């Protein structure tokens, strides 16, 4: 019979031996060269703050006890208490926002379904059903935009306004050369911080004060800020899936492809469209292209976000599959539905398609927080990609400013429809 104390000593001795073995292995790995010297060490602040210039990374911490924003810049780190922000209200507003978006998506699907039957079988009952579906869609749209406008004001008052008081020394006047990288956590990951404010012509909004980008982590931002290793693969990859069984058509895909053919002539453009746009073909092509444009549907799994993906000819290209890649890309344009919506329970981990491509090696990523209209998607391609291209070469250096200009332009076009311009985000340096 083994004594209890003897058995416990054996467990402790085993753990001590494993700890020593671990330390030895880490030490050996660190001795392999200077690039491994800091292996598994906590990152130093200097390693996480590249040349920010006039920029500031804003990490927002939301907990049941208190909420704060950490402002990280070239000058160091400051903490800004967010006294008007609390976890319960943030969660309640996010839950309600997602529910309204879901109702809008369902109403749009019903409208398209009834339109199909009204064309296929012209009958009074089908026309009535289609008219009712259109009415429901308009009501759902009004519901989303009305509450979203209020949420944008709340976000400014509780979160972004207090932050910009410190970033912009009072927040006025507009400083277009000041860049802010938002890094939200928890339920705030679903809300458009960059679009928050009082959009009444007063200029009291983030869009009117700074240039906004997003980053999933400081480490990801520091990595993306490094220049690309080589000037190779200067080509655009276009992945076009306009019609897919079980999904509404994407009428903007044809216009987006025409724009890309205009900007990238000859062998500067590779097109994978229709049945050719398979998961294997896309994964094989990504490492050989510096830029990529996805015009297809996206799907998010809110309970298991890593299973969400871009819907290609033979199935979804998932966040997990993208994360396995190591691409040396500069720019990715995701003209797809729900491309930047993460999981409800894992929202603080920012497991999204946009973040997946960013982690996988694309330095600048344009995505949307929820579905956008076909006409808005087509307009975005012109407003964002065209200014970045000269003689078939895309320079994404100023893409954050271009994206912010495009959002402001759409706000001017649709002042009462923030659902059309608020979801558009830029991720990267």
Secondary structure as UniProt FT lines:
FT   HELIX           4..30
FT   TURN            31..32
FT   HELIX           34..36
FT   TURN            37..40
FT   HELIX           45..48
FT   TURN            53..54
FT   STRAND          56..62
FT   STRAND          67..73
FT   TURN            74..75
FT   STRAND          76..81
FT   TURN            83..84
FT   HELIX           87..120
FT   HELIX           124..155
FT   HELIX           156..160
FT   HELIX           161..167
FT   TURN            168..169
FT   TURN            176..177
FT   STRAND          179..183
FT   HELIX           186..190
FT   HELIX           193..195
FT   STRAND          197..198
FT   STRAND          204..205
FT   TURN            207..209
FT   STRAND          211..214
FT   HELIX           218..225
FT   STRAND          236..240
FT   TURN            245..246
FT   HELIX           252..263
FT   HELIX           266..268
FT   STRAND          269..273
FT   HELIX           274..276
FT   HELIX           279..286
FT   TURN            287..288
FT   STRAND          291..295
FT   STRAND          298..299
FT   HELIX           305..307
FT   STRAND          309..312
FT   TURN            313..314
FT   STRAND          315..318
FT   HELIX           319..324
FT   STRAND          329..335
FT   TURN            337..340
FT   TURN            345..346
FT   HELIX           347..349
FT   HELIX           353..360
FT   STRAND          362..368
FT   HELIX           374..380
FT   HELIX           381..385
FT   HELIX           386..388
FT   STRAND          389..390
FT   TURN            391..392
FT   STRAND          393..394
FT   HELIX           396..398
FT   HELIX           399..413
FT   TURN            414..416
FT   HELIX           418..420
FT   TURN            421..423
FT   STRAND          424..427
//
